[in-house]
Amino acid sequence: MKKSLLLAVLTLASFNSFADLFDTLLLQGTVNESTNIVVTPVTIASTLNLTASQTNLVVASVSEKSNSHTGYNVNISSAHAGNLLHEDAVEVFPYALKYDGASINLAAPVDVPYAIPSHGHSDRAVTISYVGVPEEDMVAGIYADIITFTISAI
């Protein structure tokens, strides 16, 4: 028993003397989650000719940025459910919207999920299509809708 106790004490002493010969350093940093969305309208977006039909007319470019490791959602919503509403709310003018080539049903807010793109940045086109109506068949005035784009990490 004395031999094993002596061996244990010598082994422990050996480990203690080696323990002073090395140590470790942990290097670590933190990157905060960041998401950003910028909508850049094309001039035609605010001067639409409602008497002439349009198909896939580019009205804006959307720049999305996210560094979320789980991906992100872009929520798209229309103030008037996909209609241009007359300024006096007496008439609506329906249109269809595409985001990055995909049709978006604006009857209710829509989430468009994305996995992380290369470098965490994407530019996407917003296009609209509609059937023109002769002036004499519409109430005179301004027709408008507001489309809101919101980005959030998943």
C-alpha positions in Angstrom: 0.0 0.0 0.0 2.9 2.3 0.8 4.3 1.8 -2.7 1.0 2.7 -4.4 0.6 5.7 -2.2 4.2 6.8 -3.0 3.6 6.2 -6.7 0.4 8.3 -6.6 2.2 11.2 -4.9 5.1 11.1 -7.3 2.7 11.0 -10.3 0.7 13.9 -9.0 4.0 15.8 -8.4 5.0 15.1 -12.0 1.7 16.4 -13.4 2.0 19.6 -11.3 5.5 20.3 -12.7 4.3 19.7 -16.3 1.2 21.9 -15.7 3.4 25.0 -15.5 4.9 24.3 -18.9 1.8 25.2 -21.0 -1.5 27.0 -20.8 -4.2 28.0 -23.3 -5.7 31.2 -24.6 -9.2 31.4 -26.0 -9.7 34.0 -28.8 -13.3 34.8 -29.4 -15.4 37.5 -31.0 -19.1 38.2 -31.6 -20.9 39.3 -34.8 -24.3 40.8 -34.1 -27.2 39.8 -36.3 -27.9 42.3 -39.0 -30.8 42.6 -41.4 -31.6 45.5 -43.8 -33.9 46.1 -46.7 -34.0 49.1 -49.1 -36.7 49.6 -51.7 -35.6 51.8 -54.7 -38.6 52.7 -56.9 -38.3 53.3 -60.6 -39.6 56.7 -61.7 -42.6 55.0 -63.6 -43.9 53.6 -60.2 -45.4 57.0 -59.4 -46.6 57.9 -62.9 -48.4 54.7 -64.0 -50.5 55.0 -67.2 -53.6 53.2 -66.1 -55.2 53.4 -69.5 -52.5 51.1 -71.1 -52.1 47.5 -70.1 -48.8 46.5 -68.6 -47.1 43.1 -68.2 -44.2 42.7 -65.8 -43.5 46.4 -65.6 -40.5 46.9 -63.3 -41.5 49.4 -60.6 -38.7 48.9 -58.0 -35.6 47.1 -56.9 -35.3 45.7 -53.4 -31.9 45.2 -51.8 -31.9 42.6 -49.0 -29.1 42.1 -46.6 -28.9 39.6 -43.8 -26.2 37.7 -41.9 -28.5 35.4 -40.0 -27.2 31.9 -40.1 -30.7 30.5 -40.2 -32.0 32.6 -43.1 -34.6 35.4 -43.3 -38.1 36.3 -44.3 -39.3 39.2 -46.4 -42.8 40.1 -45.5 -44.8 41.8 -48.3 -48.1 43.6 -47.6 -50.4 45.9 -49.5 -52.4 48.6 -47.9 -55.3 47.9 -50.3 -55.0 44.1 -50.9 -53.4 44.5 -54.3 -55.5 47.4 -55.6 -54.8 51.0 -56.4 -57.4 52.8 -54.4 -58.9 56.1 -55.7 -58.0 59.0 -53.5 -61.7 59.4 -52.5 -62.0 55.6 -52.0 -64.7 55.5 -54.7 -63.1 53.0 -57.0 -60.3 50.4 -57.1 -57.9 49.5 -59.9 -56.6 45.9 -59.5 -53.0 44.8 -60.3 -50.8 41.8 -59.9 -47.3 41.9 -58.3 -44.3 39.7 -58.7 -41.3 39.7 -56.4 -38.1 38.3 -58.0 -40.3 36.7 -60.6 -42.6 34.9 -58.2 -46.3 35.9 -58.1 -47.4 37.4 -54.7 -51.0 37.3 -53.7 -51.5 40.6 -51.9 -54.9 39.7 -50.5 -53.1 39.2 -47.1 -49.5 39.8 -46.0 -47.1 37.2 -47.4 -43.8 35.9 -46.0 -41.2 35.0 -48.5 -38.5 32.8 -46.8 -34.9 32.8 -48.0 -31.9 30.7 -47.0 -28.7 32.8 -46.7 -27.6 33.9 -50.2 -23.9 34.2 -51.1 -22.4 37.1 -49.2 -25.7 37.8 -47.4 -27.0 40.3 -50.1 -29.6 40.0 -52.8 -31.2 42.5 -55.2 -34.7 41.5 -56.3 -37.0 43.1 -58.9 -40.6 44.1 -58.2 -42.9 44.0 -61.2 -46.6 44.7 -61.7 -49.1 43.8 -64.4 -52.6 45.2 -65.0 -55.2 45.6 -67.7 -55.6 49.2 -68.7 -59.0 50.9 -68.6 -60.1 53.8 -70.9 -60.2 57.2 -69.1 -63.9 57.6 -69.6 -64.6 54.4 -67.8 -62.8 55.5 -64.6 -63.3 58.2 -62.0 -60.8 60.9 -62.5 -58.2 61.3 -59.8 -55.2 59.6 -58.2 -55.1 55.9 -57.6 -52.5 54.5 -55.2 -51.4 51.6 -53.0 -48.6 51.3 -50.5 -46.5 48.1 -50.6 -44.5 47.4 -47.4 -41.5 45.2 -47.4 -40.2 44.0 -44.0 -37.1 41.8 -43.4 -36.6 39.6 -40.4 -34.3 36.8 -39.4 -35.8 33.4 -39.1 
